[in-house]
Amino acid sequence: MKIITVIPTKVDSKRLPKKNILNLDDMPLFMHSVQFARVTSHENRIIVSSESLEVARICEKYGVEFHLRDKSLCGDTEVVDVYKAVANSINETYDLFVGLQPDNPDRSYELDSYINYMLENNYEDLVTVNNDYKRSGSVRLMYFQKLQKLEVSGRLGIIKDDATDIHYKEDLEKVKLKLK
């Protein structure tokens, strides 16, 4: 299966400034999502999308493909719009699209487990929920061609994921302890 993974890594966080590039275990926070995406049995193209040239420099250092995001797709933009913009800027076709939030460094399963769960249950769109069953979006899977047309919620499935969603310095400290 040929997949593409996009990690939307903006730097203008209101609650914890520049959280996505803060250091966690000797690497920027968003790189934990890159590392997560690299562990798969599928062919996977990984792209970090950001408005920040600082993120671009980090991507270059770690050998990660970078997509310069238009500033209109920052702020409180719906993340699926960012995913669609990246998908439509590509001249290749993929089977699955994977969206990974950059601030969830401790996902519950490996990427292939999420993919297998989606396929085994015949979902067209899969999104993670937290322990309170609220949408977390730490992982989002959908068919690539449906995303390009913005047809993303045909047969929607959810999967529980206990990933820490980092919003504040306390969250970052909590996950540091969890990852030890």
C-alpha positions in Angstrom: 0.0 0.0 0.0 1.3 3.4 -0.9 0.6 6.1 1.7 1.4 9.7 2.3 1.7 11.2 5.8 1.4 15.0 6.5 2.3 16.6 9.8 0.9 20.1 10.0 3.5 21.9 12.1 2.6 25.6 12.7 4.7 27.6 15.1 2.1 30.2 16.2 0.7 28.3 19.2 -1.2 30.6 21.5 -1.0 28.6 24.7 2.6 27.3 24.5 4.6 29.4 22.1 6.6 27.4 19.5 5.5 24.2 21.2 5.9 22.1 18.0 9.7 22.9 17.9 10.4 22.6 21.6 12.9 20.0 22.6 11.6 16.7 23.8 14.1 13.8 24.3 16.8 15.6 22.3 14.6 16.4 19.3 11.9 18.9 18.3 8.4 17.8 19.4 7.1 17.4 15.8 9.9 15.0 15.0 8.3 12.4 17.3 5.5 12.3 14.8 8.0 11.9 11.9 9.6 9.1 13.8 6.2 7.5 14.4 5.4 7.7 10.6 8.7 6.1 9.7 7.8 2.8 11.4 5.5 1.1 8.9 5.6 -1.8 6.5 4.1 0.4 3.8 5.7 2.8 1.3 5.3 6.1 3.1 6.1 9.6 1.9 6.3 11.9 4.9 5.8 15.7 4.6 5.9 18.3 7.2 3.7 21.3 6.4 4.5 24.7 8.0 4.5 28.4 7.5 7.9 28.5 9.3 11.3 28.6 7.7 12.6 27.6 11.1 10.7 24.3 10.7 12.0 24.0 7.2 15.6 24.2 8.5 14.9 21.5 11.1 13.3 19.3 8.4 16.4 19.7 6.3 18.6 18.8 9.2 16.6 15.6 9.8 16.1 14.7 6.1 12.4 15.3 6.1 10.4 16.6 3.1 9.0 20.1 3.8 5.9 21.9 2.4 5.7 25.6 2.8 2.1 26.3 3.9 0.3 29.4 2.9 -0.3 31.7 5.9 -4.0 31.7 5.2 -3.9 28.0 6.3 -2.6 28.9 9.8 -4.3 30.1 12.9 -7.6 28.5 13.6 -7.9 26.8 10.2 -9.6 23.4 10.0 -6.7 20.9 9.7 -8.4 19.0 6.9 -8.0 22.1 4.8 -4.3 21.9 5.4 -4.3 18.2 4.5 -6.3 18.9 1.3 -3.9 21.7 0.2 -0.9 19.4 0.5 -2.7 16.5 -1.2 -3.7 18.8 -4.1 -0.1 20.2 -4.5 1.2 16.7 -5.3 1.4 15.2 -8.7 1.4 11.6 -7.4 -1.4 9.3 -6.4 -1.5 7.4 -3.1 -3.9 4.8 -1.6 -4.1 6.3 1.9 -3.6 9.7 3.5 -2.3 9.9 7.1 -2.6 13.1 9.1 -0.5 13.2 12.3 -0.7 16.0 14.7 2.7 17.3 15.7 2.0 17.6 19.4 1.1 14.0 20.3 4.4 12.2 20.9 3.1 9.1 22.7 0.5 7.5 20.5 -1.1 4.2 21.8 -0.3 2.0 18.7 2.0 1.8 15.8 0.9 3.3 12.5 0.3 -0.1 10.8 -2.2 -0.9 13.6 -4.3 2.2 12.8 -4.1 1.3 9.1 -5.1 -2.3 9.7 -8.0 -1.3 11.9 -9.3 1.1 9.2 -9.1 -1.5 6.5 -10.5 -4.4 8.6 -13.5 -2.3 9.5 -14.1 -1.0 6.0 -13.9 2.7 7.1 -13.3 5.4 4.6 -12.1 7.9 7.3 -10.7 7.1 10.7 -10.0 9.5 13.5 -8.6 9.1 17.0 -10.5 10.0 20.2 -9.1 10.5 23.6 -10.1 8.7 26.9 -13.2 11.0 27.2 -14.2 9.9 23.6 -13.6 13.4 22.3 -12.0 13.7 18.9 -8.3 14.2 19.4 -7.1 13.8 15.8 -3.6 12.6 16.9 -4.0 10.2 13.9 -6.4 10.7 11.0 -6.6 8.3 8.1 -8.6 8.6 4.9 -8.4 7.6 1.3 -6.2 10.0 -0.7 -8.5 10.5 -3.6 -11.5 11.3 -1.3 -9.4 13.9 0.5 -8.5 15.6 -2.7 -12.3 16.0 -3.4 -12.9 16.8 0.3 -15.2 13.7 0.6 -13.8 12.6 3.9 -16.6 11.3 6.1 -18.3 8.5 4.2 -17.9 5.6 6.6 -16.3 7.3 9.6 -14.6 5.2 12.3 -13.0 6.1 15.6 -10.3 4.5 17.6 -9.3 5.4 21.1 -5.8 6.7 21.5 -4.3 7.7 24.9 -1.8 10.1 23.3 -0.9 13.2 25.3 -2.2 16.3 23.5 0.3 19.0 24.4 -1.1 22.5 25.0 0.7 23.7 28.0 4.2 23.5 29.6 2.6 21.1 32.2 1.6 18.7 29.4 5.1 18.7 28.0 6.5 17.9 31.5 3.9 15.1 31.9 4.8 13.5 28.7 8.6 13.7 29.5 7.9 11.5 32.5 5.6 9.2 30.5 8.3 8.6 27.8 11.0 7.7 30.3 
